[in-house]
């Protein structure tokens, strides 16, 4: 990769990482927008989760399209376009999506709104593909991880502010909040007009800026046998959106098609694992390595779990056993969930800096509580009463203990937080009230450091296929599109499955299974890498999502 280090590109770096803020702000805002749309359009829980389906589906379709285009042309499309132009194009596409949201909202059509979400996410997909390597190129390679961690911190700040800002735009400040039945959906128009203006302003800045030329000399590896599995996964993705019309045409309940989508995706990946592992198999590229396919399933699961916990939380908070909150009152809890990811990632970023062991130990204890304090301050400034959130500091303390045991080692860290995730969500299933709620929210603490650990384990030993393997892993953000609707369907179809437990409460069995797989993946990846002679104990995870 070529880069120009003769100049200081500090301003360019700070401008680039603003797109990380937009990704986080928009994704976390869905936690408020989903329950609002559910009530406004009188949707089922499954239908409300189609917001996440289209949003994260845009990431998948964008990544898949770039991959197929590069395979067909045998040219790295993003590399030919250039990372600068890739970001500009992505910003313009997202701006168009944000502007499209205004007539969509005014039309009162939920399908139109979903389409606008999809366009915004397509732009984000282009931005993400280009921005990560661009951030690394804006300075010495050895400090690239630090710049990515800075960008990740900005992303987390966006996830913290998103729910609070959207709640204020829709309902007003906490002290003067409107009742949900008096809120008009057109209230959100201003937010998307501002967002579109910001996207365009940043795109113009990139266009007029003298940024370094960043290119890659890597050749596109032809891996013809991966095309069919990826196409089957695409068809399975479409099955969720087609569930309702297919149900009407066949009289088969629509949730069968939703479940079938998940089964097809997982079956395709496991079948690819078996086929690529056969002696003499060629043409599988990165998928020839079992840790990569297990890792693809892990990224799919991780993103799905991270998203589904908060996407369904709005409906959970409305149930009597979890407080009976209105849509306008749930923002602090959605913000605390995303803030939990910020707490963990800020703590994980300590390992990327060259501090002494003593300093790292002190910071590992102090930084999580500083980040927790930021979460409290942001919610306090919005007019919320945060005194009932103080007890969450106990959960933060458990995170700190997990960090000390994990010691920044991927296998150990992922195992510990996978098991902690299983435990915390089970506690949330077996209890109600504040104990159950904070147990479920602490799933965010468990998710916070999983991306770098999964990524490090999945691409270890891939050699010349590392770039291709990374692209496959990014595609598996698809999990954020599939797993929330799965939980939504389970919530809709299990209202009386367990005495005294609502369907939405019972549906949290989904993240339990997800965390269990992630703990399994940590063990399995370690075993597979040892077979390849890789000493995983000396690997360190430094990236973030």
C-alpha positions in Angstrom: 0.0 0.0 0.0 1.4 3.4 -1.0 1.0 6.4 1.1 2.3 9.9 1.4 3.9 10.6 4.8 5.6 13.8 3.8 2.7 16.0 5.1 0.6 16.0 8.2 -2.8 14.8 7.4 -4.2 15.4 10.9 -7.2 17.5 9.6 -8.0 14.8 7.0 -7.8 12.1 9.7 -10.3 14.0 11.9 -12.6 14.5 9.0 -12.4 10.9 7.9 -13.3 9.6 11.4 -16.5 11.7 11.3 -18.0 9.0 9.1 -17.4 6.5 11.9 -19.6 8.8 14.1 -22.4 8.7 11.5 -22.3 4.9 11.3 -22.7 4.6 15.1 -25.2 7.4 15.4 -27.5 6.0 12.7 -27.3 2.3 13.9 -28.0 3.1 17.5 -30.8 5.5 16.7 -32.7 2.5 15.4 -33.3 1.4 19.0 -35.6 4.4 19.4 -37.0 4.5 15.9 -38.0 0.8 15.8 -40.5 0.8 18.7 -41.8 4.2 17.5 -42.5 2.8 14.1 -44.0 -0.4 15.6 -46.6 1.7 17.4 -47.1 4.3 14.6 -47.6 1.7 11.9 -49.2 -0.9 14.1 -46.5 -3.5 13.2 -45.8 -6.9 14.6 -42.4 -7.4 16.4 -41.1 -9.2 13.3 -42.2 -6.4 11.0 -40.6 -3.8 13.2 -37.3 -5.6 12.9 -37.3 -5.1 9.2 -35.7 -1.7 9.9 -32.5 -3.6 11.0 -33.0 -6.1 8.2 -32.8 -3.4 5.5 -30.1 -1.3 7.4 -27.6 -4.1 7.8 -28.7 -5.8 4.6 -27.5 -2.7 2.8 -24.0 -3.4 4.2 -24.2 -7.0 3.0 -25.5 -6.1 -0.5 -22.9 -3.4 -0.9 -20.0 -5.6 0.1 -21.3 -8.5 -2.0 -21.7 -6.3 -5.0 -18.1 -5.0 -4.8 -16.8 -8.6 -4.4 -18.6 -9.9 -7.4 -17.7 -6.9 -9.5 -14.0 -7.4 -8.6 -14.2 -11.1 -9.3 -15.8 -10.6 -12.7 -13.5 -7.8 -13.8 -10.4 -9.3 -12.0 -9.8 -5.8 -10.7 -10.1 -4.5 -7.2 -12.9 -2.0 -7.8 -12.4 0.0 -4.6 -8.6 0.1 -5.3 -9.2 1.4 -8.8 -11.8 3.9 -7.7 -9.5 5.1 -4.9 -10.3 5.2 -1.2 -10.8 9.0 -1.3 -13.4 8.7 -4.1 -14.9 5.6 -2.5 -15.6 7.7 0.7 -17.0 10.6 -1.4 -19.3 8.2 -3.4 -20.4 6.5 -0.2 -21.2 9.9 1.4 -23.2 11.1 -1.6 -25.2 7.8 -1.7 -25.9 8.1 2.1 -27.0 11.8 1.6 -29.4 10.7 -1.1 -30.8 8.1 1.2 -31.2 10.7 4.0 -33.0 13.0 1.6 -35.1 10.1 0.4 -36.2 9.5 4.0 -38.1 12.9 4.0 -40.6 12.0 1.3 -40.7 8.5 2.7 -41.7 9.7 6.1 -44.2 12.2 4.6 -45.8 9.4 2.5 -46.6 7.4 5.6 -45.4 4.3 3.8 -43.3 1.9 6.0 -42.0 0.2 2.9 -40.8 3.5 1.5 -39.0 4.2 4.8 -37.3 0.8 4.6 -36.1 1.6 1.1 -34.5 4.9 2.3 -32.8 3.0 5.2 -31.3 0.6 2.6 -29.9 3.4 0.5 -28.3 5.0 3.5 -26.7 1.7 4.4 -25.4 1.1 0.9 -23.5 4.4 1.2 -22.2 3.3 4.6 -20.9 0.0 3.1 -18.8 2.0 0.5 -17.6 4.3 3.3 -16.6 1.5 5.6 -14.8 -0.4 2.8 -12.7 2.7 2.0 -12.3 4.4 5.3 -10.6 1.7 7.4 -7.6 1.3 5.1 -7.5 5.1 4.5 -7.2 5.8 8.2 -4.3 3.4 8.4 -2.6 5.1 5.4 -2.8 8.6 7.0 0.4 8.3 8.9 3.0 5.7 9.9 1.9 2.1 9.5 3.0 1.2 13.1 0.6 3.7 14.6 -2.3 2.7 12.3 -4.0 0.6 15.0 -4.0 3.7 17.3 -5.8 5.7 14.6 -8.4 2.9 14.1 -9.0 2.8 17.8 -9.5 6.6 17.8 -12.0 6.1 15.0 -13.7 3.3 16.9 -14.0 5.6 19.9 -15.7 8.2 17.8 -18.1 5.5 16.4 -19.0 4.5 20.0 -19.7 8.2 20.9 -22.1 8.2 18.0 -23.9 5.1 19.3 -24.2 6.9 22.7 -25.6 10.1 21.3 -27.9 8.6 18.7 -30.7 7.2 20.9 -30.7 10.4 23.1 -30.8 12.8 20.1 -33.5 10.9 18.2 -35.6 10.6 21.4 -35.4 14.4 22.0 -36.3 15.1 18.3 -39.3 12.8 18.5 -40.6 13.4 22.0 -38.8 16.5 23.3 -36.7 16.8 26.4 -37.3 14.5 29.3 -38.9 17.3 31.4 -41.3 18.3 28.6 -41.7 15.0 26.7 -44.8 14.6 24.5 -47.0 11.5 25.0 -46.3 9.0 22.2 -49.8 9.3 20.8 -49.2 13.1 20.2 -45.9 12.6 18.3 -45.9 12.9 14.6 -43.5 10.8 12.6 -42.7 13.9 10.5 -40.8 15.2 13.6 -37.8 13.2 12.4 -37.6 15.1 9.1 -35.3 17.7 10.6 -32.8 15.0 11.8 -32.5 13.6 8.3 -32.2 17.0 6.6 -29.3 17.8 9.0 -27.7 14.4 8.4 -28.0 14.8 4.6 -26.4 18.3 4.8 -23.5 16.9 6.9 -22.9 14.0 4.5 -22.7 16.5 1.6 -20.5 18.9 3.5 -18.0 16.2 4.4 -18.1 14.9 0.8 -17.3 18.4 -0.5 -14.4 18.6 2.0 -12.9 15.4 0.7 -13.3 16.5 -2.9 -11.4 19.7 -2.4 -8.8 18.3 0.0 -5.3 17.3 -1.1 -5.3 13.8 0.4 -2.6 11.2 -0.1 -3.0 8.7 -2.9 -3.6 5.3 -1.4 -3.3 2.2 -3.6 -2.7 -1.5 -3.1 -0.6 -3.8 -5.2 -2.5 -6.9 -4.1 -3.9 -8.9 -7.0 -7.5 -10.1 -6.8 -7.4 -13.8 -6.1 -9.8 -15.9 -8.2 -11.9 -18.1 -6.0 -14.6 -19.4 -8.3 -16.0 -22.0 -5.8 -17.0 -19.3 -3.3 -19.4 -17.7 -5.8 -22.2 -20.3 -5.4 -22.2 -20.3 -1.5 -22.3 -16.4 -1.5 -25.2 -16.4 -4.0 -27.1 -19.0 -1.9 -26.6 -16.7 1.1 -28.0 -13.8 -0.9 -31.1 -15.8 -1.8 -31.5 -16.7 1.9 -31.3 -13.0 2.8 -34.0 -12.1 0.3 -36.2 -14.9 1.8 -36.9 -12.8 4.9 -38.2 -9.8 2.9 -40.3 -12.2 0.7 -41.7 -14.0 3.8 -45.1 -12.2 3.8 -45.9 -12.5 0.1 -44.7 -16.1 0.0 -46.9 -16.9 3.0 -49.9 -15.3 1.2 -49.2 -17.4 -1.9 -48.5 -20.7 -0.2 -50.6 -20.5 3.0 -47.4 -21.4 4.9 -46.8 -19.3 8.0 -44.4 -16.5 7.2 -42.1 -17.3 10.2 -41.3 -20.6 8.5 -39.5 -18.6 5.7 -37.7 -16.4 8.3 -36.4 -19.5 10.1 -35.5 -21.1 6.8 -33.4 -18.1 5.9 -31.2 -18.6 9.0 -31.0 -22.4 8.4 -30.0 -22.0 4.8 -27.2 -19.5 5.6 -25.7 -21.6 8.4 -26.1 -24.8 6.3 -24.4 -23.2 3.3 -21.4 -22.1 5.4 -21.0 -25.5 7.1 -21.3 -27.3 3.7 -18.6 -24.9 2.4 -16.4 -25.8 5.4 -16.7 -29.5 4.6 -16.2 -29.1 0.9 -13.2 -26.7 1.2 -11.5 -29.0 3.7 -11.4 -32.0 1.4 -7.9 -33.1 0.2 -7.0 -31.6 -3.1 -9.7 -29.0 -3.1 -8.8 -25.9 -5.0 -10.6 -22.7 -5.9 -11.9 -21.9 -2.4 -9.5 -19.1 -1.7 -9.7 -17.9 1.9 -12.5 -20.4 2.6 -10.0 -23.2 2.4 -9.0 -22.2 5.9 -11.5 -23.6 8.5 -10.9 -20.8 11.0 -12.2 -18.3 8.4 -15.5 -20.0 7.8 -16.0 -20.6 11.6 -15.1 -16.9 11.9 -17.7 -15.9 9.3 -20.3 -17.6 11.3 -18.9 -15.9 14.4 -19.1 -12.4 12.9 -22.6 -13.2 11.6 -23.6 -14.3 15.2 -21.8 -11.5 17.0 -23.3 -8.7 14.9 -26.7 -10.3 15.1 -26.5 -10.6 18.9 -25.2 -7.1 19.4 -28.0 -5.6 17.3 -30.9 -7.9 18.4 -30.4 -7.3 22.2 -31.1 -3.5 21.8 -33.5 -3.7 18.8 -36.0 -5.8 20.8 -35.3 -4.0 24.1 -37.8 -1.1 23.3 -40.7 -3.6 23.3 -39.4 -5.4 26.3 -39.2 -2.2 28.3 -42.9 -1.6 27.6 -44.0 -4.8 29.3 -45.2 -4.4 33.0 -42.5 -6.8 34.3 -39.7 -4.6 32.9 -41.2 -1.2 34.0 -44.0 -0.5 31.5 -42.1 2.4 30.0 -43.4 4.5 27.1 -41.4 4.9 23.9 -40.3 8.4 25.0 -38.9 7.0 28.3 -36.6 4.2 27.0 -33.8 6.3 25.6 -31.5 6.2 28.7 -31.6 2.3 28.6 -30.9 2.1 24.9 -28.1 4.7 25.3 -26.7 2.7 28.3 -26.6 -0.4 26.1 -24.6 1.3 23.4 -22.6 3.1 26.0 -21.7 -0.4 27.4 -20.0 -1.1 24.1 -18.2 2.2 24.3 -17.0 1.3 27.9 -15.6 -2.0 26.8 -13.9 -0.6 23.6 -12.3 2.3 25.3 -10.9 -0.2 27.8 -9.8 -2.5 25.0 -8.0 0.3 23.3 -5.6 0.7 26.2 -3.6 -2.3 24.9 -2.9 -0.5 21.6 -0.7 2.1 23.3 2.8 1.7 24.5 2.2 2.2 28.2 4.0 0.5 31.1 2.4 -2.5 32.7 1.6 -0.5 35.8 0.0 2.3 33.8 -2.1 -0.2 31.8 -3.3 -1.8 35.0 -4.4 1.5 36.4 -6.1 2.6 33.2 -7.9 -0.8 32.9 -9.6 0.0 36.2 -10.1 3.8 35.7 -11.1 4.1 32.0 -14.3 1.9 32.2 -15.6 4.1 35.0 -14.7 7.3 33.1 -16.6 6.0 30.1 -19.5 5.0 32.3 -19.4 8.6 33.6 -19.6 9.9 30.1 -22.8 7.8 29.5 -24.4 9.2 32.7 -23.4 12.8 31.8 -24.9 12.6 28.3 -28.2 11.3 29.6 -28.2 13.8 32.4 -27.7 16.7 30.0 -30.7 15.5 28.0 -32.8 16.0 31.1 -33.0 12.3 32.2 -32.9 11.1 35.8 -29.8 8.9 35.9 -29.8 8.0 39.6 -31.3 4.6 38.8 -28.4 3.8 36.5 -25.7 4.1 39.2 -26.0 0.4 40.2 -24.9 -0.6 36.7 -21.3 0.2 38.0 -21.4 -3.4 39.4 -21.7 -4.7 35.9 -18.8 -2.5 34.8 -16.7 -4.0 37.6 -17.3 -7.5 36.2 -16.1 -6.3 32.8 -12.8 -5.1 34.4 -12.3 -8.5 36.0 -12.9 -10.1 32.6 -10.3 -7.9 31.0 -7.6 -8.9 33.6 -8.4 -12.6 33.1 -8.4 -12.3 29.3 -5.0 -10.4 29.1 -5.8 -9.2 25.6 -5.4 -12.7 24.2 -8.1 -13.5 21.6 -8.9 -17.1 22.6 -9.0 -16.4 26.3 -10.8 -13.1 26.0 -13.5 -14.3 23.6 -14.1 -17.4 25.7 -14.5 -15.4 28.9 -16.9 -12.9 27.4 -18.8 -15.5 25.5 -19.5 -17.4 28.7 -20.2 -14.1 30.6 -22.7 -13.3 27.8 -24.5 -16.6 28.3 -24.7 -16.1 32.0 -25.9 -12.5 31.9 -28.6 -13.1 29.3 -29.8 -16.2 31.3 -30.0 -14.1 34.4 -32.1 -11.6 32.3 -34.4 -14.5 31.2 -34.9 -15.8 34.8 -35.5 -12.4 36.4 -37.5 -9.2 35.7 -37.3 -5.6 36.9 -34.0 -3.8 37.2 -32.0 -6.9 37.8 -33.2 -8.6 34.6 -33.0 -5.3 32.6 -29.4 -4.5 33.7 -28.4 -8.2 33.1 -29.6 -7.9 29.5 -28.0 -4.5 29.0 -24.7 -5.9 30.2 -24.8 -8.1 27.1 -23.3 -4.9 25.5 -20.3 -5.1 27.8 -19.8 -8.7 26.7 -20.1 -7.8 23.0 -17.8 -4.8 23.3 -14.5 -6.5 22.7 -15.6 -9.5 20.5 -15.1 -8.0 17.1 -11.3 -7.7 17.3 -10.9 -11.1 18.9 -13.0 -12.8 16.3 -11.3 -11.0 13.4 -7.8 -11.8 14.7 -8.6 -15.5 15.1 -10.5 -15.8 11.7 -7.8 -14.2 9.5 -4.7 -15.7 11.3 -2.6 -17.7 8.9 -4.5 -16.7 5.7 -1.4 -15.3 4.1 -2.2 -13.9 0.6 -5.9 -14.6 1.2 -6.0 -12.2 4.2 -7.6 -9.4 2.2 -10.3 -11.7 0.7 -10.9 -13.2 4.1 -11.5 -9.8 5.5 -14.0 -9.0 2.8 -15.9 -12.2 3.6 -16.0 -11.3 7.3 -17.3 -7.8 6.5 -20.1 -9.4 4.5 -21.2 -11.3 7.6 -22.4 -8.1 9.1 -25.4 -9.7 7.5 -26.1 -11.2 10.9 -27.5 -7.8 12.0 -30.0 -8.2 9.2 -31.2 -11.8 9.9 -31.0 -12.4 13.7 -33.2 -9.5 14.9 -36.1 -10.6 12.7 -35.6 -14.1 14.0 -36.0 -12.9 17.6 -39.0 -10.8 16.5 -40.7 -13.8 15.0 -40.0 -15.8 18.2 -41.5 -13.0 20.2 -44.6 -12.9 18.1 -45.2 -16.7 18.1 -44.4 -17.6 21.7 -46.7 -15.3 23.7 -48.0 -18.1 25.9 -45.1 -20.6 25.6 -44.1 -20.1 29.3 -46.5 -19.2 32.1 -45.9 -15.7 33.3 -43.3 -14.8 30.7 -44.1 -12.6 27.7 -43.1 -13.6 24.2 -40.6 -10.7 23.9 -39.0 -11.7 27.2 -38.7 -15.4 26.2 -37.3 -14.4 22.8 -34.0 -13.4 24.5 -33.1 -17.1 24.3 -31.7 -16.0 20.9 -28.7 -14.1 22.2 -28.0 -16.9 24.7 -27.5 -19.3 21.8 -25.4 -16.7 20.0 -23.0 -16.1 22.9 -22.7 -19.9 23.4 -21.5 -20.2 19.7 -19.0 -17.4 20.2 -17.5 -19.2 23.2 -17.3 -22.4 21.1 -15.7 -20.5 18.2 -12.9 -19.2 20.5 -12.0 -22.8 21.5 -12.5 -24.2 17.9 -10.4 -21.5 16.3 -7.6 -22.1 18.8 -7.6 -25.8 18.0 -7.6 -25.2 14.2 -4.7 -22.7 14.4 -2.6 -25.0 16.5 -3.0 -27.6 13.8 -1.5 -25.1 11.4 1.4 -24.4 13.8 0.2 -20.9 14.9 0.9 -20.0 18.5 -2.3 -18.1 19.2 -1.1 -17.1 22.7 1.2 -14.4 21.2 -1.5 -12.8 19.1 -3.1 -9.5 20.1 -6.3 -8.0 18.9 -6.2 -4.3 18.3 -8.9 -3.4 15.8 -12.5 -2.4 16.7 -15.9 -2.3 15.1 
